Amino acid sequence: MPAEQAQPATPRTLAAKLDLLLRRLAMRTGHTPSVRELAARTAPPDGGGPAISHPVINDLLNGTKTNPPCTTIQAVAQAFEAPSAYLLPGWNDLTSLTVYQQEQRAREALRLVADLDSEALDELLASAREIRERRMPGSPMVPEVPDVPPLPPEPARPGRRRGGRRSDADMAARAADN
């Protein structure tokens, strides 16, 4: 195996994969979506309610639920804008799965190499690396899973105050303001 070839990614848990997808989604949207927002993103495009509830998404993110049914996997993949297959055990190459899902030509290329022997595949890979180097000089090899930085701390969201009762003074000041 050539030194420049990417090594296989280590297996990831469903919760770890969802964490990566959450960070990736937050980078694209500019904020970290809440579990309620994620649940809303599971609604079918033609209308209707969410396919799964926000507690289910929360359980998946926290690792409490580890073996969801296929319909849940499909809905969660839709919410995170990711290929469903990435959320299955053993499917860790997010980059390849995304290209496969989004590019018809990539699917055609895979069909064309289906019956080639090892030597032909090595020749094809060498050609692809040469084209990549010629068109994108100095660019690094594409990783199986893109590196996504950790989530930045979010500002506090307006809403119900958490953490106990208000003091009598706070209640009096609040009543005076109304």
N, C-alpha and C positions, 0 to 999 in steps of 0.2 A: 504494500500500500504506500503510495507516494506521501511524503511528509506534508505536502500542501493540501491533501485531501482532508476534509472535515471528518472528525471522529464521530461515531454515533453518540447521540445524546443519551444520557442516563434516563431510565424510566422516571416519569413524574406522576404524582398523585393527581386526582381530579381537582382537588382544592388548589394545588400548586399551579396547575394549568389555568384554572379560573383566575387566580391571583395575577398571573402574567397577562391574561386577556383583559382583566379589569384595568391594569396599569396601561396597557396598549390603548384601550378605549378612552381612558382619561386623557392620554396625550393627544388623541385625535379630537376630542370634544372640548378640551380645555377645563374640564372639571370631572371629579369622580362621581359617577352616577350612584344614586342611592339604590337600595334593593327594590324599592317601589318603582323607581324609574326603570330598572332592569326588567322587572316583571311586566311593566307596560310595554317594553320593547319586544315582548314575546307574543303580543297580539297579532293575529293574522293580518296581512296587508289589506284585505278587503273589509276590514272592520271587525268588531266584536271585542270581547274582553280578553285579558291576558290568558295565555295558554297555561301558565303556571303562576302560583301565588308568590308573593315576596317572602313568606317564611321558608318556602322550599328553596328559593335562591339563596337565602341566608344560610340555611343548613348545608347547601352545597359549597358555598364559599368558606364556611367554617370547618368543613370536613366531617360534619355530623352525619350527613347523608353521602354515601360513597358509591352506591350502585343504583343510580336512577334508571327508570325505563327509557327506551329509545325516544319516545315522544318528548320526554323532559330534556334529553340530550339535544334533540333538534331545536326545541324552543330556546334553550340556553345558548346554543350556538348562534341562533338568530339574534338574540339580545346582545351578544358580544361581537357580532359581525365576524364570525370565525367559521371555518369548516367543521361540520359535526364530527367528522372522523378524528380530529385532533383531540376530542374529549374522550375518546375510547382508549382503553389500556393498550399500550404497545405502539400507538400512533403518535410519535413525538416530534415529527418533522413538520412544524407549523408552516415554514416557508414553502416547502414542496406542496403540501396540501392546499395552501392558499393559491399558489400558481395553478395547480391542477383544477381547482374549483373555478377560478376566474378566467383562465385562458384556454379557449378551444384549441389553439395551436399546440399548447403543451400536451393536451390529451392526445392529439394526433401524433405528436412526436413519440409519446410513450407507446402508442399502438405500433408505430413503425419499428421500434427497437425490441418489440416483444419477443421475436424469435432469433435475435442476433446472438452469436456466440460471445464468449468472454473477450476474445481478441478484438472483435468488432466494437464492443462496448467501450473497451479501453481507447480505441482509436476515436470514437465519437466523443468521449470525455476530453481527450487531449485537444480535439478540434474546438470544442466548446470553451475550454480554458483559454486557448489561443485567441478566439474571437473576443472573449470577455476582456483579455489583457489588451488587445488591439483597440477596442472601442472604449474601454474604461481603464486606461493605464494606471497601475498602482492601486486599483481598488482591491480591497480585501475579499477573500472568499466569502460567500454568503453563508451565514450560519443556519443551522437547522431551526433554531429558535432565536428570533431577533432579541438583542439585548435591550431590555426596557428598564429605565431607571425606576427606583422606588417612588411611590406616590409622595408628593409634597404634602405637608399638613394643610388641611382645608380650613378656611375661615369658618367661624361658628355660623351656623345657619339660624335664621330667625325661627322662632317656634316656641313651643311650650317649654317653660323653665323646668329643668330636671334637678333633682337633688334635694328634696325635702320641702318643708313648709316655709312660707315667708314669715318674717318676724311681724309682730304687731305693728311696729313702726312702718315697715314696708307696706303693710296692708292699709294703714291709715293714710300714708302718702299716696297710694294708688287710688284710694277712694276719693281723696281730695282732688286728684287730677281729673277724675271723671265727673 
